[in-house]
Amino acid sequence: MKGTLWCLHGAVGQAADWQGFAMPGWAVKRVDLWRFLACCPMTMPEFGRALNAEVSADGRWQMGDGRSKKEGLSSAIHDLPSASARNVLIGYSMGARLGLHALLDGGPWDAAVLIAPNPGLESEEDRAARRGGDAEWGSRALSGEWSDFLDAWNAQPVLAASREKAVLSVHFRREVARSFVDWSLGAQEPLWGRLGEIACPVLWCTGERDGKFTALAERAVPSLRNGELWVVPGSGHRVPWDAPEAFQQRVGEFLERVVS
């Protein structure tokens, strides 16, 4: 195996959202972001450090004596990458914002694919307004009718045009509610001035029909040391699900160029 693709889902999403995504020669780890909020609050920088520690520990485990890999620990042990394999971060929307924090923490990343992240709101007034709006979403997630919450979430203009809809189980309502506080865009320090610190190659993706996030990307990508922008024809905000074949092909080409 060439390495591992660590896939981070979006807000009100789930690890299974990445179920249909595969890349020949790569193992795919679909990261459940909600487990990071299951016990206690966690800031975005803390998440970045926690994910990097997990990825590093995973690499050390793979380098361990084969005798430590107990039978039944993984039904797909042969699909795990070798000790010298690469780690690639793939994040969508909220997952991409969280991914930026992992990249800026200097983790063991060889490349990254970021789908429609927002590097941050630059005025405190805007951040305060966003915190207020997200607090309302959090309240609806925690105590409202779950199906009504999902319907309202999917009906947002940025998401309404996408074929794929959020279908997360009510089981995660507490973690989702917490994410609207801890991982709110309003709680995020602006990262615009730090994008040049990201050392690895980055493919930054947005949908052609997602004008807001394409404008953010056009501003952000020139600040990266080694970044490229891909605006996906015909796609909205949910690029991997609006254009799955094109996404898989472009990511594959990117990885062949930068980490092969």
Secondary structure, 3 states (H helix, E strand, C coil): CCEEEEEECCCCCCHHHHCCCCCCCEEEEEECHHHHHCCCCCCHHHHHHHHHHHHHHHHHHHHCCHHHCCCCCCCCHHHCCCCCCEEEEEEECHHHHHHHHHHHCCCCCCEEEEECCCCCCCCHHHHHHHHHHHHHHHHHHHHCCHHHHHHHHHCCHHHHCCCCCCCCCHHHHHHHHHHHHHCCHHHCCCCHHHHHHCCCCEEEEEECCCHHHHHHHHHHHHHCCCEEEEEECCCCCCHHHHCHHHHHHHHHHHHHHHCC
